Amino acid sequence: MTEQWILGKEFRFEAAHKLPCHDGKRARLHGHSWRGVVYVSAIALNKSGSKTGMAIDYSDIKKYIKPLVDDYLYHY
């Protein structure tokens, strides 16, 4: 059996939307707090360097996710 490591990194952001065809107060522009989780899977851990024994550093996950959240999700 192959070993597998799975890491989850949670992120939160604020965004707004409106439902123009809705017949209630939700038709107006309103916001929500959102939560997302990114999962990373690895079948091997780093064998050398400052990240020895890690599948991936959480800061590396954040480095890739932050631009997506900032440019496409946060306050959109």
N, CA, C and O atoms as CSV, one atom per row, in Angstrom:
chain,resi,resn,atom,element,x,y,z
A,1,MET,N,N,0.838,-1.176,0.000
A,1,MET,CA,C,0.000,0.000,0.000
A,1,MET,C,C,0.892,1.252,0.000
A,1,MET,O,O,1.855,1.333,0.762
A,2,THR,N,N,0.572,2.198,-0.835
A,2,THR,CA,C,1.312,3.451,-0.930
A,2,THR,C,C,0.822,4.408,0.145
A,2,THR,O,O,-0.380,4.575,0.351
A,3,GLU,N,N,1.779,5.036,0.827
A,3,GLU,CA,C,1.402,6.049,1.812
A,3,GLU,C,C,0.918,7.298,1.095
A,3,GLU,O,O,1.349,7.601,-0.017
A,4,GLN,N,N,0.025,8.008,1.744
A,4,GLN,CA,C,-0.486,9.241,1.170
A,4,GLN,C,C,-0.726,10.231,2.296
A,4,GLN,O,O,-1.252,9.871,3.350
A,5,TRP,N,N,-0.344,11.465,2.071
A,5,TRP,CA,C,-0.577,12.548,3.021
A,5,TRP,C,C,-1.530,13.542,2.375
A,5,TRP,O,O,-1.397,13.884,1.201
A,6,ILE,N,N,-2.489,13.994,3.163
A,6,ILE,CA,C,-3.450,14.987,2.679
A,6,ILE,C,C,-3.466,16.140,3.677
A,6,ILE,O,O,-3.679,15.943,4.873
A,7,LEU,N,N,-3.239,17.341,3.165
A,7,LEU,CA,C,-3.261,18.549,3.986
A,7,LEU,C,C,-4.406,19.432,3.524
A,7,LEU,O,O,-4.710,19.503,2.333
A,8,GLY,N,N,-5.030,20.095,4.464
A,8,GLY,CA,C,-6.079,21.051,4.131
A,8,GLY,C,C,-5.710,22.433,4.643
A,8,GLY,O,O,-5.245,22.576,5.774
A,9,LYS,N,N,-5.912,23.442,3.825
A,9,LYS,CA,C,-5.643,24.832,4.203
A,9,LYS,C,C,-6.928,25.612,4.011
A,9,LYS,O,O,-7.462,25.680,2.904
A,10,GLU,N,N,-7.426,26.202,5.097
A,10,GLU,CA,C,-8.664,26.966,5.050
A,10,GLU,C,C,-8.371,28.428,4.753
A,10,GLU,O,O,-7.365,28.974,5.206
A,11,PHE,N,N,-9.244,29.051,3.998
A,11,PHE,CA,C,-9.156,30.486,3.751
A,11,PHE,C,C,-10.562,31.064,3.808
A,11,PHE,O,O,-11.544,30.363,3.564
A,12,ARG,N,N,-10.648,32.354,4.135
A,12,ARG,CA,C,-11.937,33.028,4.256
A,12,ARG,C,C,-11.901,34.317,3.448
A,12,ARG,O,O,-10.849,34.935,3.282
A,13,PHE,N,N,-13.062,34.707,2.952
A,13,PHE,CA,C,-13.146,35.955,2.201
A,13,PHE,C,C,-14.576,36.470,2.256
A,13,PHE,O,O,-15.507,35.736,2.588
A,14,GLU,N,N,-14.730,37.731,1.928
A,14,GLU,CA,C,-16.029,38.393,1.881
A,14,GLU,C,C,-16.399,38.637,0.421
A,14,GLU,O,O,-15.550,39.019,-0.384
A,15,ALA,N,N,-17.650,38.419,0.087
A,15,ALA,CA,C,-18.115,38.670,-1.278
A,15,ALA,C,C,-19.599,39.025,-1.235
A,15,ALA,O,O,-20.298,38.703,-0.275
A,16,ALA,N,N,-20.060,39.684,-2.274
A,16,ALA,CA,C,-21.454,40.112,-2.340
A,16,ALA,C,C,-22.091,39.642,-3.644
A,16,ALA,O,O,-21.407,39.366,-4.629
A,17,HIS,N,N,-23.396,39.561,-3.621
A,17,HIS,CA,C,-24.148,39.245,-4.842
A,17,HIS,C,C,-25.571,39.758,-4.674
A,17,HIS,O,O,-25.965,40.190,-3.591
A,18,LYS,N,N,-26.320,39.706,-5.739
A,18,LYS,CA,C,-27.740,40.049,-5.679
A,18,LYS,C,C,-28.502,39.054,-6.533
A,18,LYS,O,O,-27.955,38.436,-7.446
A,19,LEU,N,N,-29.759,38.918,-6.217
A,19,LEU,CA,C,-30.643,38.000,-6.937
A,19,LEU,C,C,-31.781,38.833,-7.519
A,19,LEU,O,O,-32.849,38.914,-6.913
A,20,PRO,N,N,-31.576,39.449,-8.672
A,20,PRO,CA,C,-32.531,40.423,-9.201
A,20,PRO,C,C,-33.934,39.857,-9.459
A,20,PRO,O,O,-34.902,40.618,-9.459
A,21,CYS,N,N,-34.065,38.577,-9.672
A,21,CYS,CA,C,-35.385,37.996,-9.946
A,21,CYS,C,C,-36.074,37.479,-8.685
A,21,CYS,O,O,-37.217,37.025,-8.743
A,22,HIS,N,N,-35.391,37.545,-7.559
A,22,HIS,CA,C,-35.967,37.079,-6.294
A,22,HIS,C,C,-37.046,38.059,-5.829
A,22,HIS,O,O,-36.910,39.267,-6.019
A,23,ASP,N,N,-38.105,37.546,-5.229
A,23,ASP,CA,C,-39.204,38.425,-4.829
A,23,ASP,C,C,-39.103,38.908,-3.379
A,23,ASP,O,O,-40.094,39.365,-2.809
A,24,GLY,N,N,-37.942,38.812,-2.795
A,24,GLY,CA,C,-37.755,39.251,-1.412
A,24,GLY,C,C,-36.549,40.152,-1.270
A,24,GLY,O,O,-36.011,40.658,-2.255
A,25,LYS,N,N,-36.129,40.347,-0.020
A,25,LYS,CA,C,-35.036,41.266,0.257
A,25,LYS,C,C,-33.696,40.800,-0.316
A,25,LYS,O,O,-32.773,41.604,-0.444
A,26,ARG,N,N,-33.578,39.549,-0.652
A,26,ARG,CA,C,-32.322,39.043,-1.220
A,26,ARG,C,C,-32.089,39.499,-2.660
A,26,ARG,O,O,-31.037,39.236,-3.243
A,27,ALA,N,N,-33.066,40.172,-3.214
A,27,ALA,CA,C,-32.897,40.744,-4.556
A,27,ALA,C,C,-31.885,41.885,-4.523
A,27,ALA,O,O,-31.224,42.167,-5.523
A,28,ARG,N,N,-31.768,42.544,-3.359
A,28,ARG,CA,C,-30.812,43.651,-3.222
A,28,ARG,C,C,-29.396,43.097,-3.063
A,28,ARG,O,O,-29.195,41.946,-2.676
A,29,LEU,N,N,-28.437,43.944,-3.368
A,29,LEU,CA,C,-27.039,43.593,-3.164
A,29,LEU,C,C,-26.805,43.326,-1.679
A,29,LEU,O,O,-27.152,44.146,-0.829
A,30,HIS,N,N,-26.219,42.182,-1.380
A,30,HIS,CA,C,-25.919,41.828,0.007
A,30,HIS,C,C,-24.679,40.948,0.038
A,30,HIS,O,O,-24.336,40.310,-0.958
A,31,GLY,N,N,-24.023,40.916,1.164
A,31,GLY,CA,C,-22.757,40.201,1.269
A,31,GLY,C,C,-22.822,38.967,2.150
A,31,GLY,O,O,-23.759,38.768,2.923
A,32,HIS,N,N,-21.804,38.156,2.005
A,32,HIS,CA,C,-21.655,36.936,2.795
A,32,HIS,C,C,-20.188,36.771,3.157
A,32,HIS,O,O,-19.298,37.267,2.465
A,33,SER,N,N,-19.960,36.077,4.236
A,33,SER,CA,C,-18.615,35.628,4.584
A,33,SER,C,C,-18.494,34.201,4.049
A,33,SER,O,O,-19.355,33.361,4.312
A,34,TRP,N,N,-17.445,33.936,3.314
A,34,TRP,CA,C,-17.256,32.638,2.680
A,34,TRP,C,C,-16.039,31.936,3.271
A,34,TRP,O,O,-15.114,32.578,3.769
A,35,ARG,N,N,-16.056,30.641,3.209
A,35,ARG,CA,C,-14.961,29.800,3.686
A,35,ARG,C,C,-14.638,28.805,2.588
A,35,ARG,O,O,-15.531,28.169,2.028
A,36,GLY,N,N,-13.372,28.676,2.288
A,36,GLY,CA,C,-12.930,27.692,1.310
A,36,GLY,C,C,-11.838,26.828,1.913
A,36,GLY,O,O,-11.135,27.251,2.831
A,37,VAL,N,N,-11.703,25.639,1.404
A,37,VAL,CA,C,-10.641,24.738,1.846
A,37,VAL,C,C,-9.957,24.166,0.612
A,37,VAL,O,O,-10.612,23.682,-0.311
A,38,VAL,N,N,-8.645,24.228,0.612
A,38,VAL,CA,C,-7.853,23.627,-0.455
A,38,VAL,C,C,-7.175,22.398,0.129
A,38,VAL,O,O,-6.558,22.469,1.191
A,39,TYR,N,N,-7.289,21.282,-0.557
A,39,TYR,CA,C,-6.637,20.051,-0.123
A,39,TYR,C,C,-5.492,19.734,-1.068
A,39,TYR,O,O,-5.618,19.855,-2.287
A,40,VAL,N,N,-4.379,19.329,-0.488
A,40,VAL,CA,C,-3.201,18.935,-1.256
A,40,VAL,C,C,-2.864,17.507,-0.854
A,40,VAL,O,O,-2.840,17.174,0.331
A,41,SER,N,N,-2.608,16.682,-1.830
A,41,SER,CA,C,-2.270,15.280,-1.596
A,41,SER,C,C,-0.846,15.015,-2.061
A,41,SER,O,O,-0.411,15.531,-3.090
A,42,ALA,N,N,-0.126,14.205,-1.292
A,42,ALA,CA,C,1.244,13.856,-1.668
A,42,ALA,C,C,1.486,12.381,-1.363
A,42,ALA,O,O,0.959,11.839,-0.392
A,43,ILE,N,N,2.291,11.746,-2.206
A,43,ILE,CA,C,2.664,10.349,-1.946
A,43,ILE,C,C,4.104,10.240,-1.460
A,43,ILE,O,O,4.591,9.147,-1.172
A,44,ALA,N,N,4.782,11.390,-1.372
A,44,ALA,CA,C,6.153,11.406,-0.862
A,44,ALA,C,C,6.383,12.718,-0.122
A,44,ALA,O,O,5.785,13.744,-0.443
A,45,LEU,N,N,7.255,12.664,0.864
A,45,LEU,CA,C,7.620,13.857,1.610
A,45,LEU,C,C,8.967,14.361,1.111
A,45,LEU,O,O,9.759,13.600,0.556
A,46,ASN,N,N,9.220,15.659,1.315
A,46,ASN,CA,C,10.523,16.221,0.937
A,46,ASN,C,C,11.611,15.509,1.730
A,46,ASN,O,O,11.479,15.298,2.936
A,47,LYS,N,N,12.682,15.145,1.044
A,47,LYS,CA,C,13.760,14.373,1.673
A,47,LYS,C,C,14.956,15.220,2.060
A,47,LYS,O,O,15.878,14.726,2.708
A,48,SER,N,N,14.958,16.508,1.667
A,48,SER,CA,C,16.104,17.353,2.007
A,48,SER,C,C,15.688,18.814,2.073
A,48,SER,O,O,14.596,19.186,1.642
A,49,GLY,N,N,16.559,19.620,2.610
A,49,GLY,CA,C,16.311,21.052,2.675
A,49,GLY,C,C,15.501,21.452,3.894
A,49,GLY,O,O,15.265,20.649,4.797
A,50,SER,N,N,15.082,22.703,3.902
A,50,SER,CA,C,14.375,23.251,5.060
A,50,SER,C,C,12.964,22.690,5.221
A,50,SER,O,O,12.325,22.909,6.250
A,51,LYS,N,N,12.477,21.976,4.223
A,51,LYS,CA,C,11.127,21.410,4.288
A,51,LYS,C,C,11.168,19.881,4.372
A,51,LYS,O,O,10.228,19.199,3.965
A,52,THR,N,N,12.265,19.363,4.902
A,52,THR,CA,C,12.407,17.918,5.072
A,52,THR,C,C,11.249,17.391,5.919
A,52,THR,O,O,10.915,17.958,6.960
A,53,GLY,N,N,10.655,16.315,5.461
A,53,GLY,CA,C,9.562,15.689,6.193
A,53,GLY,C,C,8.199,16.309,5.937
A,53,GLY,O,O,7.204,15.881,6.524
A,54,MET,N,N,8.140,17.305,5.072
A,54,MET,CA,C,6.862,17.949,4.746
A,54,MET,C,C,6.398,17.525,3.358
A,54,MET,O,O,7.210,17.278,2.467
A,55,ALA,N,N,5.081,17.446,3.188
A,55,ALA,CA,C,4.526,17.255,1.846
A,55,ALA,C,C,4.574,18.600,1.117
A,55,ALA,O,O,4.994,18.680,-0.037
A,56,ILE,N,N,4.136,19.649,1.809
A,56,ILE,CA,C,4.196,21.024,1.307
A,56,ILE,C,C,4.064,21.939,2.519
A,56,ILE,O,O,3.406,21.588,3.498
A,57,ASP,N,N,4.671,23.078,2.454
A,57,ASP,CA,C,4.577,24.057,3.533
A,57,ASP,C,C,3.275,24.841,3.351
A,57,ASP,O,O,2.919,25.208,2.231
A,58,TYR,N,N,2.569,25.096,4.455
A,58,TYR,CA,C,1.319,25.857,4.364
A,58,TYR,C,C,1.533,27.224,3.719
A,58,TYR,O,O,0.646,27.730,3.032
A,59,SER,N,N,2.692,27.818,3.933
A,59,SER,CA,C,2.959,29.123,3.311
A,59,SER,C,C,3.034,29.012,1.791
A,59,SER,O,O,2.711,29.968,1.086
A,60,ASP,N,N,3.456,27.862,1.282
A,60,ASP,CA,C,3.477,27.662,-0.174
A,60,ASP,C,C,2.063,27.524,-0.728
A,60,ASP,O,O,1.771,28.017,-1.818
A,61,ILE,N,N,1.187,26.856,0.017
A,61,ILE,CA,C,-0.213,26.770,-0.411
A,61,ILE,C,C,-0.797,28.177,-0.467
A,61,ILE,O,O,-1.451,28.548,-1.442
A,62,LYS,N,N,-0.557,28.961,0.589
A,62,LYS,CA,C,-1.075,30.329,0.654
A,62,LYS,C,C,-0.543,31.167,-0.501
A,62,LYS,O,O,-1.272,31.988,-1.058
A,63,LYS,N,N,0.716,30.967,-0.864
A,63,LYS,CA,C,1.329,31.730,-1.961
A,63,LYS,C,C,0.562,31.541,-3.265
A,63,LYS,O,O,0.466,32.476,-4.060
A,64,TYR,N,N,0.022,30.364,-3.498
A,64,TYR,CA,C,-0.722,30.093,-4.733
A,64,TYR,C,C,-2.192,30.471,-4.627
A,64,TYR,O,O,-2.794,30.889,-5.617
A,65,ILE,N,N,-2.779,30.331,-3.441
A,65,ILE,CA,C,-4.204,30.590,-3.265
A,65,ILE,C,C,-4.509,32.080,-3.098
A,65,ILE,O,O,-5.519,32.560,-3.612
A,66,LYS,N,N,-3.658,32.811,-2.393
A,66,LYS,CA,C,-3.918,34.221,-2.097
A,66,LYS,C,C,-4.199,35.057,-3.344
A,66,LYS,O,O,-5.161,35.825,-3.330
A,67,PRO,N,N,-3.413,34.955,-4.430
A,67,PRO,CA,C,-3.742,35.749,-5.622
A,67,PRO,C,C,-5.107,35.392,-6.221
A,67,PRO,O,O,-5.800,36.268,-6.738
A,68,LEU,N,N,-5.491,34.137,-6.159
A,68,LEU,CA,C,-6.802,33.738,-6.684
A,68,LEU,C,C,-7.923,34.349,-5.850
A,68,LEU,O,O,-8.895,34.870,-6.398
A,69,VAL,N,N,-7.790,34.287,-4.537
A,69,VAL,CA,C,-8.801,34.864,-3.653
A,69,VAL,C,C,-8.847,36.383,-3.843
A,69,VAL,O,O,-9.923,36.955,-4.016
A,70,ASP,N,N,-7.682,37.033,-3.811
A,70,ASP,CA,C,-7.627,38.493,-3.913
A,70,ASP,C,C,-8.133,39.013,-5.257
A,70,ASP,O,O,-8.813,40.038,-5.305
A,71,ASP,N,N,-7.810,38.323,-6.341
A,71,ASP,CA,C,-8.142,38.818,-7.687
A,71,ASP,C,C,-9.509,38.378,-8.197
A,71,ASP,O,O,-10.067,39.026,-9.082
A,72,TYR,N,N,-10.067,37.280,-7.653
A,72,TYR,CA,C,-11.307,36.749,-8.218
A,72,TYR,C,C,-12.441,36.532,-7.222
A,72,TYR,O,O,-13.588,36.369,-7.636
A,73,LEU,N,N,-12.154,36.524,-5.924
A,73,LEU,CA,C,-13.198,36.207,-4.943
A,73,LEU,C,C,-13.461,37.327,-3.957
A,73,LEU,O,O,-14.616,37.691,-3.735
A,74,TYR,N,N,-12.415,37.882,-3.361
A,74,TYR,CA,C,-12.564,38.860,-2.288
A,74,TYR,C,C,-13.266,40.112,-2.798
A,74,TYR,O,O,-12.759,40.810,-3.677
A,75,HIS,N,N,-14.441,40.385,-2.234
A,75,HIS,CA,C,-15.287,41.533,-2.575
A,75,HIS,C,C,-15.756,41.525,-4.030
A,75,HIS,O,O,-16.035,42.580,-4.600
A,76,TYR,N,N,-15.842,40.349,-4.623
A,76,TYR,CA,C,-16.409,40.217,-5.966
A,76,TYR,C,C,-17.752,39.548,-5.867
A,76,TYR,O,O,-18.413,39.335,-6.884
